[in-house]
Each structure stands twice: as C-alpha cells, then as structure tokens.
Amino acid sequence: MFYYDKDVLEKIQAAVVTDSQNEPINDEDVGVNVGVNDGNVGVNDGNVGVNVGVNDEDVGVKLSLTARKVLEYLHSDNSADANKMAEVFAVTRRTVERALKKLRDSGYIRRVGSDKAGYYEILKSDRKS
C-alpha cells in the first residue's frame, strides 16, 4: 500500500485520464499508472509508456565516450590491458572493464588468447574513414 502526501493525493484524485480523442476514461476500463517526482504527478493510461526495443542490422549501438576511446586505443595497441588503458584515460580500471564488456557484447572486439599473453581482435570499427 502506498501512502501519499495530502497535496499529492489531491492532485491524483483531481487528474482526469483521457484517451487519444481526449475523451475521459474511467479507471474501470484502464489501469491508471501514477508517477510522483518532486511533487509533480503524471497520470497515464495503460497504452502510454510502452517501450519496445528493436535492433535491426542497420541500427548502430551507441557507444559511450570511454568505449569509443578504448576502441580507438586498441587500433594502435591491441595487446593493452585494462590497467594500462585506465592509466592513459585517467579513469578507473572498472570503467575500462565495463567499456570492454560493452564492446565485446556489441560485437566490436573479441579477446584472442590468454589474459596475460592475448590480444584484442577488432571485428568492426567505429571509425568514420
């Protein structure tokens, strides 16, 4: 059970939920989703806020700035490890590890060989040339 501030509760009770033709919808027809953020109240019908992720071959994966830096660095030194790149980019080793994981999961790189003696193979590039 949720307990709301009195002002917030009044805003929720006063809100009118409408369909796409701006006709009132009663709460028996549609579940009402209420979001409270810094005292602001948003009321949406059941059809609003549905996020569908579709990833076609033509759609690129958005890489973070660190991931792009790591990928560019691996073009010049594919045997570099997370500690070395963290030092070069002045970030934590964990930040570089997250970028490497994103690059691996997105199909940009793969590790060949052992952790100590291996290297990163670049499978696809983010370069514009």
C-alpha positions in Angstrom: 0.0 0.0 0.0 1.3 3.4 -1.0 0.8 6.5 1.3 1.0 9.9 -0.4 1.3 13.4 0.9 -2.1 15.1 1.1 -1.3 17.5 -1.7 -0.1 14.7 -3.9 -3.2 12.7 -3.2 -5.4 15.6 -4.1 -3.6 16.0 -7.4 -4.0 12.3 -8.2 -7.7 12.4 -7.4 -8.2 15.6 -9.5 -6.4 14.2 -12.5 -8.5 13.2 -15.5 -7.3 10.3 -17.7 -8.2 10.7 -21.3 -7.9 8.5 -24.4 -6.4 9.6 -27.7 -9.6 11.5 -28.6 -9.4 13.4 -25.3 -12.5 11.6 -24.0 -12.4 10.8 -20.3 -11.6 7.2 -19.4 -12.8 5.7 -16.2 -10.5 3.7 -14.1 -12.6 0.6 -14.6 -11.6 0.4 -18.2 -7.9 1.1 -17.9 -5.3 0.6 -15.1 -4.0 4.0 -14.1 -0.3 4.4 -13.7 0.7 7.2 -11.4 4.2 8.6 -11.1 5.3 11.1 -8.5 8.5 13.0 -9.0 9.4 16.0 -6.8 5.8 16.7 -6.1 4.7 16.6 -9.8 2.1 14.0 -10.7 1.8 12.3 -14.0 -1.2 10.1 -14.9 -1.1 7.8 -18.0 -3.5 5.3 -19.4 -2.4 1.8 -20.0 -1.2 2.4 -23.5 1.3 5.1 -22.7 4.9 4.4 -21.9 5.4 1.1 -23.6 9.0 0.8 -24.8 9.8 -1.7 -27.5 13.4 -2.2 -28.4 14.1 -3.3 -32.0 17.6 -3.6 -33.2 17.9 -4.1 -36.9 21.3 -4.7 -38.6 21.3 -1.1 -39.8 20.9 0.3 -36.3 24.3 1.0 -34.6 24.9 0.5 -30.9 25.6 3.8 -29.1 29.0 3.6 -27.5 30.0 5.7 -24.5 32.9 8.1 -24.8 35.1 5.7 -22.9 34.1 2.8 -25.1 35.0 4.8 -28.2 38.3 5.8 -26.7 39.1 2.2 -25.8 38.2 1.0 -29.3 40.4 3.7 -30.9 43.3 2.9 -28.5 43.0 -0.8 -29.4 43.6 0.1 -33.1 47.1 1.2 -32.1 47.8 -1.3 -29.3 45.6 -4.3 -29.3 47.5 -6.1 -26.5 46.8 -3.3 -24.0 45.2 -4.4 -20.8 42.5 -2.6 -18.6 45.1 -1.2 -16.2 47.2 0.4 -18.9 44.1 2.0 -20.6 42.8 3.2 -17.3 46.1 5.0 -16.7 46.1 6.5 -20.2 42.5 7.7 -19.9 42.7 8.7 -16.2 39.7 6.6 -15.3 39.3 3.6 -13.0 40.1 0.1 -14.2 36.5 -0.9 -13.7 35.3 1.8 -16.1 37.6 0.4 -18.8 36.4 -3.1 -18.0 32.8 -2.0 -18.5 33.7 -0.4 -21.8 35.5 -3.6 -22.9 32.4 -5.7 -22.0 30.2 -3.4 -24.0 32.5 -3.6 -27.0 32.6 -7.4 -26.7 28.8 -7.7 -26.2 28.2 -5.4 -29.2 30.5 -7.4 -31.5 33.2 -4.8 -31.9 36.0 -6.8 -30.3 36.9 -10.2 -29.1 39.7 -11.5 -26.9 42.2 -13.9 -28.5 44.5 -15.9 -26.3 45.1 -15.8 -22.6 44.6 -12.8 -20.3 48.3 -12.4 -19.9 49.6 -13.1 -23.4 46.5 -12.4 -25.6 45.3 -9.5 -27.6 42.0 -7.9 -28.7 40.9 -8.6 -32.3 38.8 -5.7 -33.7 35.8 -7.2 -35.5 34.2 -3.9 -36.6 35.3 -0.3 -36.2 33.6 2.9 -35.2 35.9 4.9 -37.4 34.3 7.2 -40.0 37.0 6.7 -42.6 
